[in-house]
């Protein structure tokens, strides 16, 4: 895993996360690379805007989820979303 966080002038932030997961033959999951990116802007002390892209290297890949009953495979799609945070 490789992560970076940059605090830029004007209240801007730029974060990246790059992950590599080796093949998991027992779970029949191929190796994959994953890149997540976030651009944030602190408009004021009360307002923050974010745009985040997840799994930008592929349209989708298979991961696994652990839970009390065992392990379950999950298909993770590429996604982009926005977020507005208001503090008062």
Secondary structure as the mmCIF struct_conf table of DSSP 4:
data_model
#
loop_
_struct_conf.conf_type_id
_struct_conf.id
_struct_conf.beg_label_comp_id
_struct_conf.beg_label_asym_id
_struct_conf.beg_label_seq_id
_struct_conf.end_label_comp_id
_struct_conf.end_label_asym_id
_struct_conf.end_label_seq_id
STRN STRN1 UNK A 2 UNK A 8
HELX_RH_3T_P HELX_RH_3T_P1 UNK A 9 UNK A 11
STRN STRN2 UNK A 12 UNK A 21
STRN STRN3 UNK A 24 UNK A 24
HELX_RH_3T_P HELX_RH_3T_P2 UNK A 25 UNK A 27
TURN_TY1_P TURN_TY1_P1 UNK A 28 UNK A 28
STRN STRN4 UNK A 29 UNK A 29
STRN STRN5 UNK A 32 UNK A 42
BEND BEND1 UNK A 44 UNK A 46
STRN STRN6 UNK A 47 UNK A 54
BEND BEND2 UNK A 55 UNK A 55
TURN_TY1_P TURN_TY1_P2 UNK A 56 UNK A 57
BEND BEND3 UNK A 58 UNK A 59
STRN STRN7 UNK A 60 UNK A 67
TURN_TY1_P TURN_TY1_P3 UNK A 68 UNK A 69
STRN STRN8 UNK A 70 UNK A 77
STRN STRN9 UNK A 79 UNK A 86
#
